[in-house]
Amino acid sequence: MLVPHPLLAEAQLALASALHDLGRDEQAICSAAQSLAVARRGGYRLVEGTALTMLARLQLRRSSRAAVATAERALRIHRHTQHRPGAADALAVLVAADCPVPAALSPVDRVPHREDRVPHRETVN
């Protein structure tokens, strides 16, 4: 089986975003769904999370319940891959859907900051 290239999924996402900007949400949803399928087939978790976030954003106009469920799946992936910009985008969708953000964050483990992983140097006088 041929594995699709991640740029194919990213191109579908760019197209979905452009279609959304033009107000063509039906086509944007199809493009985002195609991106999600390619990302899942190829095992590209970061792109999968981004595609889910795009789908959640597009679902906001139709069903906030579906948007919240999709954004929470995206948030879990972004946290697992430690993709902070993606996590911030997924959280923005949750906020736009009037989802209580602390509830959305509760099952997610804290991702350590880079400063937390670097030992502090002691100053010598």
FIKOLZA-1660 file (N, C-alpha, C; in steps of 0.1 Angstrom, whole numbers, plus 5000, padded with zeros to 4 digits):
% residues 125
   i   px   py   pz ch aa at
   1 5008 4988 5000  A  M  N
   1 5000 5000 5000  A  M CA
   1 5009 5012 5000  A  M  C
   2 5005 5022 4992  A  L  N
   2 5013 5034 4991  A  L CA
   2 5009 5044 5002  A  L  C
   3 5019 5049 5009  A  V  N
   3 5017 5059 5019  A  V CA
   3 5016 5073 5013  A  V  C
   4 5006 5081 5016  A  P  N
   4 5005 5094 5010  A  P CA
   4 5016 5103 5017  A  P  C
   5 5020 5113 5009  A  H  N
   5 5029 5123 5015  A  H CA
   5 5022 5133 5024  A  H  C
   6 5029 5137 5035  A  P  N
   6 5022 5147 5044  A  P CA
   6 5018 5160 5037  A  P  C
   7 5026 5164 5027  A  L  N
   7 5023 5177 5020  A  L CA
   7 5009 5176 5014  A  L  C
   8 5005 5164 5009  A  L  N
   8 4991 5163 5004  A  L CA
   8 4981 5167 5014  A  L  C
   9 4982 5162 5026  A  A  N
   9 4973 5165 5037  A  A CA
   9 4974 5180 5040  A  A  C
  10 4986 5186 5040  A  E  N
  10 4987 5200 5044  A  E CA
  10 4981 5209 5033  A  E  C
  11 4983 5204 5020  A  A  N
  11 4977 5212 5009  A  A CA
  11 4962 5212 5010  A  A  C
  12 4956 5200 5014  A  Q  N
  12 4941 5200 5015  A  Q CA
  12 4937 5209 5026  A  Q  C
  13 4945 5210 5037  A  L  N
  13 4942 5219 5048  A  L CA
  13 4942 5234 5043  A  L  C
  14 4952 5237 5036  A  A  N
  14 4953 5251 5030  A  A CA
  14 4941 5254 5022  A  A  C
  15 4937 5244 5014  A  L  N
  15 4926 5246 5005  A  L CA
  15 4913 5248 5014  A  L  C
  16 4912 5240 5024  A  A  N
  16 4900 5241 5033  A  A CA
  16 4900 5255 5039  A  A  C
  17 4911 5260 5044  A  S  N
  17 4912 5273 5050  A  S CA
  17 4908 5284 5040  A  S  C
  18 4913 5283 5028  A  A  N
  18 4909 5293 5017  A  A CA
  18 4894 5293 5014  A  A  C
  19 4889 5281 5013  A  L  N
  19 4875 5279 5010  A  L CA
  19 4866 5285 5021  A  L  C
  20 4871 5283 5034  A  H  N
  20 4863 5288 5045  A  H CA
  20 4864 5304 5045  A  H  C
  21 4875 5309 5041  A  D  N
  21 4876 5324 5040  A  D CA
  21 4867 5329 5030  A  D  C
  22 4864 5321 5019  A  L  N
  22 4855 5326 5008  A  L CA
  22 4841 5323 5012  A  L  C
  23 4838 5317 5023  A  G  N
  23 4824 5314 5027  A  G CA
  23 4819 5301 5021  A  G  C
  24 4828 5293 5016  A  R  N
  24 4823 5281 5009  A  R CA
  24 4826 5269 5019  A  R  C
  25 4818 5269 5030  A  D  N
  25 4821 5260 5041  A  D CA
  25 4818 5245 5037  A  D  C
  26 4808 5242 5028  A  E  N
  26 4806 5228 5024  A  E CA
  26 4818 5222 5017  A  E  C
  27 4824 5230 5008  A  Q  N
  27 4836 5225 5002  A  Q CA
  27 4848 5225 5011  A  Q  C
  28 4848 5234 5021  A  A  N
  28 4859 5234 5030  A  A CA
  28 4859 5222 5039  A  A  C
  29 4847 5218 5043  A  I  N
  29 4845 5206 5051  A  I CA
  29 4850 5194 5044  A  I  C
  30 4846 5193 5031  A  C  N
  30 4851 5181 5023  A  C CA
  30 4866 5181 5022  A  C  C
  31 4872 5192 5020  A  S  N
  31 4887 5193 5019  A  S CA
  31 4894 5190 5032  A  S  C
  32 4888 5195 5043  A  A  N
  32 4894 5192 5056  A  A CA
  32 4892 5177 5059  A  A  C
  33 4881 5171 5055  A  A  N
  33 4879 5157 5058  A  A CA
  33 4889 5148 5049  A  A  C
  34 4891 5153 5037  A  Q  N
  34 4901 5146 5029  A  Q CA
  34 4915 5147 5035  A  Q  C
  35 4918 5158 5040  A  S  N
  35 4931 5160 5047  A  S CA
  35 4932 5151 5059  A  S  C
  36 4921 5150 5067  A  L  N
  36 4921 5141 5079  A  L CA
  36 4923 5126 5074  A  L  C
  37 4917 5122 5064  A  A  N
  37 4918 5108 5059  A  A CA
  37 4933 5106 5055  A  A  C
  38 4939 5115 5048  A  V  N
  38 4953 5113 5043  A  V CA
  38 4962 5112 5055  A  V  C
  39 4960 5121 5065  A  A  N
  39 4968 5122 5077  A  A CA
  39 4967 5109 5084  A  A  C
  40 4955 5104 5086  A  R  N
  40 4953 5091 5093  A  R CA
  40 4959 5079 5086  A  R  C
  41 4958 5079 5073  A  R  N
  41 4963 5068 5065  A  R CA
  41 4978 5068 5065  A  R  C
  42 4984 5080 5066  A  G  N
  42 4999 5081 5066  A  G CA
  42 5005 5081 5080  A  G  C
  43 4996 5082 5090  A  G  N
  43 5001 5082 5104  A  G CA
  43 5007 5095 5108  A  G  C
  44 5003 5106 5102  A  Y  N
  44 5008 5119 5105  A  Y CA
  44 5000 5126 5116  A  Y  C
  45 5003 5124 5128  A  R  N
  45 4995 5128 5140  A  R CA
  45 4994 5143 5141  A  R  C
  46 5005 5150 5138  A  L  N
  46 5004 5165 5139  A  L CA
  46 4994 5170 5129  A  L  C
  47 4994 5166 5117  A  V  N
  47 4985 5170 5106  A  V CA
  47 4971 5165 5109  A  V  C
  48 4970 5154 5115  A  E  N
  48 4957 5149 5119  A  E CA
  48 4950 5158 5129  A  E  C
  49 4958 5162 5139  A  G  N
  49 4953 5172 5149  A  G CA
  49 4949 5185 5143  A  G  C
  50 4957 5190 5133  A  T  N
  50 4954 5202 5127  A  T CA
  50 4941 5201 5118  A  T  C
  51 4939 5190 5111  A  A  N
  51 4927 5187 5103  A  A CA
  51 4915 5187 5112  A  A  C
  52 4916 5180 5124  A  L  N
  52 4905 5179 5133  A  L CA
  52 4901 5193 5138  A  L  C
  53 4911 5201 5141  A  T  N
  53 4909 5215 5145  A  T CA
  53 4901 5223 5135  A  T  C
  54 4906 5221 5122  A  M  N
  54 4899 5228 5111  A  M CA
  54 4884 5224 5110  A  M  C
  55 4882 5211 5111  A  L  N
  55 4869 5205 5110  A  L CA
  55 4860 5211 5122  A  L  C
  56 4866 5211 5134  A  A  N
  56 4859 5217 5145  A  A CA
  56 4855 5231 5143  A  A  C
  57 4864 5239 5137  A  R  N
  57 4861 5253 5134  A  R CA
  57 4849 5254 5124  A  R  C
  58 4849 5245 5114  A  L  N
  58 4839 5246 5104  A  L CA
  58 4826 5240 5110  A  L  C
  59 4826 5232 5120  A  Q  N
  59 4814 5226 5126  A  Q CA
  59 4807 5236 5135  A  Q  C
  60 4814 5247 5139  A  L  N
  60 4809 5256 5149  A  L CA
  60 4795 5262 5144  A  L  C
  61 4794 5265 5131  A  R  N
  61 4782 5271 5126  A  R CA
  61 4770 5262 5126  A  R  C
  62 4773 5249 5126  A  R  N
  62 4762 5239 5125  A  R CA
  62 4758 5233 5139  A  R  C
  63 4768 5228 5146  A  S  N
  63 4765 5221 5158  A  S CA
  63 4777 5223 5168  A  S  C
  64 4774 5231 5179  A  S  N
  64 4785 5233 5188  A  S CA
  64 4789 5220 5195  A  S  C
  65 4780 5211 5197  A  R  N
  65 4783 5198 5203  A  R CA
  65 4793 5190 5195  A  R  C
  66 4791 5189 5182  A  A  N
  66 4800 5182 5173  A  A CA
  66 4814 5190 5173  A  A  C
  67 4813 5203 5172  A  A  N
  67 4826 5211 5172  A  A CA
  67 4834 5208 5185  A  A  C
  68 4827 5208 5196  A  V  N
  68 4834 5205 5209  A  V CA
  68 4840 5191 5209  A  V  C
  69 4833 5181 5205  A  A  N
  69 4838 5168 5205  A  A CA
  69 4850 5167 5195  A  A  C
  70 4850 5173 5184  A  T  N
  70 4861 5173 5174  A  T CA
  70 4873 5180 5180  A  T  C
  71 4870 5192 5185  A  A  N
  71 4881 5200 5191  A  A CA
  71 4888 5193 5203  A  A  C
  72 4880 5186 5211  A  E  N
  72 4886 5179 5222  A  E CA
  72 4895 5167 5217  A  E  C
  73 4891 5161 5206  A  R  N
  73 4900 5150 5200  A  R CA
  73 4912 5157 5195  A  R  C
  74 4911 5168 5188  A  A  N
  74 4923 5176 5183  A  A CA
  74 4932 5180 5194  A  A  C
  75 4926 5185 5205  A  L  N
  75 4934 5189 5217  A  L CA
  75 4942 5178 5222  A  L  C
  76 4936 5166 5224  A  R  N
  76 4943 5154 5229  A  R CA
  76 4955 5151 5220  A  R  C
  77 4953 5151 5207  A  I  N
  77 4964 5148 5198  A  I CA
  77 4975 5159 5199  A  I  C
  78 4971 5172 5199  A  H  N
  78 4981 5182 5200  A  H CA
  78 4989 5182 5213  A  H  C
  79 4982 5178 5224  A  R  N
  79 4989 5177 5236  A  R CA
  79 4999 5165 5236  A  R  C
  80 4994 5154 5230  A  H  N
  80 5003 5142 5229  A  H CA
  80 5015 5144 5221  A  H  C
  81 5014 5152 5210  A  T  N
  81 5025 5155 5201  A  T CA
  81 5033 5167 5206  A  T  C
  82 5028 5173 5217  A  Q  N
  82 5034 5186 5222  A  Q CA
  82 5034 5197 5212  A  Q  C
  83 5024 5198 5204  A  H  N
  83 5023 5209 5194  A  H CA
  83 5014 5220 5200  A  H  C
  84 5021 5229 5207  A  R  N
  84 5014 5240 5214  A  R CA
  84 5006 5249 5205  A  R  C
  85 5011 5253 5193  A  P  N
  85 5002 5262 5185  A  P CA
  85 4989 5254 5182  A  P  C
  86 4990 5241 5179  A  G  N
  86 4978 5234 5176  A  G CA
  86 4968 5233 5188  A  G  C
  87 4974 5231 5199  A  A  N
  87 4966 5230 5212  A  A CA
  87 4959 5244 5214  A  A  C
  88 4966 5254 5211  A  A  N
  88 4960 5268 5213  A  A CA
  88 4949 5270 5203  A  A  C
  89 4950 5265 5191  A  D  N
  89 4939 5266 5181  A  D CA
  89 4927 5258 5185  A  D  C
  90 4930 5246 5190  A  A  N
  90 4919 5237 5195  A  A CA
  90 4912 5244 5207  A  A  C
  91 4919 5249 5216  A  L  N
  91 4913 5256 5227  A  L CA
  91 4905 5268 5223  A  L  C
  92 4909 5275 5213  A  A  N
  92 4902 5287 5207  A  A CA
  92 4888 5282 5202  A  A  C
  93 4888 5271 5196  A  V  N
  93 4875 5265 5191  A  V CA
  93 4866 5262 5203  A  V  C
  94 4872 5256 5213  A  L  N
  94 4864 5253 5225  A  L CA
  94 4858 5265 5232  A  L  C
  95 4866 5276 5232  A  V  N
  95 4862 5288 5238  A  V CA
  95 4850 5294 5229  A  V  C
  96 4852 5294 5216  A  A  N
  96 4842 5299 5207  A  A CA
  96 4829 5291 5208  A  A  C
  97 4830 5279 5212  A  A  N
  97 4818 5270 5214  A  A CA
  97 4812 5271 5228  A  A  C
  98 4817 5281 5236  A  D  N
  98 4813 5283 5250  A  D CA
  98 4815 5270 5258  A  D  C
  99 4825 5263 5255  A  C  N
  99 4828 5251 5263  A  C CA
  99 4837 5256 5275  A  C  C
 100 4834 5251 5287  A  P  N
 100 4842 5255 5298  A  P CA
 100 4856 5249 5297  A  P  C
 101 4866 5258 5295  A  V  N
 101 4879 5254 5292  A  V CA
 101 4886 5245 5303  A  V  C
 102 4884 5248 5316  A  P  N
 102 4890 5239 5326  A  P CA
 102 4885 5225 5324  A  P  C
 103 4872 5223 5321  A  A  N
 103 4867 5209 5319  A  A CA
 103 4874 5202 5307  A  A  C
 104 4877 5210 5297  A  A  N
 104 4883 5205 5285  A  A CA
 104 4898 5201 5288  A  A  C
 105 4904 5208 5297  A  L  N
 105 4918 5205 5300  A  L CA
 105 4920 5194 5311  A  L  C
 106 4910 5191 5318  A  S  N
 106 4912 5182 5330  A  S CA
 106 4918 5169 5327  A  S  C
 107 4914 5162 5315  A  P  N
 107 4920 5149 5313  A  P CA
 107 4934 5149 5307  A  P  C
 108 4939 5161 5304  A  V  N
 108 4951 5163 5297  A  V CA
 108 4962 5165 5307  A  V  C
 109 4973 5157 5305  A  D  N
 109 4985 5159 5314  A  D CA
 109 4992 5172 5310  A  D  C
 110 4998 5178 5319  A  R  N
 110 5006 5190 5317  A  R CA
 110 5018 5186 5309  A  R  C
 111 5021 5194 5298  A  V  N
 111 5033 5192 5290  A  V CA
 111 5043 5201 5296  A  V  C
 112 5055 5196 5300  A  P  N
 112 5065 5204 5306  A  P CA
 112 5071 5215 5296  A  P  C
 113 5073 5226 5302  A  H  N
 113 5079 5237 5294  A  H CA
 113 5094 5233 5292  A  H  C
 114 5100 5239 5282  A  R  N
 114 5114 5236 5279  A  R CA
 114 5123 5240 5291  A  R  C
 115 5119 5251 5298  A  E  N
 115 5127 5255 5309  A  E CA
 115 5126 5245 5321  A  E  C
 116 5115 5237 5321  A  D  N
 116 5114 5227 5332  A  D CA
 116 5123 5215 5329  A  D  C
 117 5127 5213 5317  A  R  N
 117 5136 5202 5314  A  R CA
 117 5151 5205 5315  A  R  C
 118 5154 5218 5315  A  V  N
 118 5168 5222 5315  A  V CA
 118 5172 5225 5330  A  V  C
 119 5182 5218 5335  A  P  N
 119 5187 5220 5349  A  P CA
 119 5192 5235 5350  A  P  C
 120 5189 5241 5361  A  H  N
 120 5193 5254 5364  A  H CA
 120 5208 5254 5368  A  H  C
 121 5215 5263 5363  A  R  N
 121 5229 5264 5367  A  R CA
 121 5230 5273 5380  A  R  C
 122 5239 5268 5389  A  E  N
 122 5241 5276 5401  A  E CA
 122 5251 5287 5398  A  E  C
 123 5249 5299 5403  A  T  N
 123 5259 5309 5402  A  T CA
 123 5270 5308 5412  A  T  C
 124 5282 5310 5407  A  V  N
 124 5294 5309 5416  A  V CA
 124 5299 5323 5418  A  V  C
 125 5301 5326 5431  A  N  N
 125 5306 5339 5435  A  N CA
 125 5321 5339 5436  A  N  C
% end
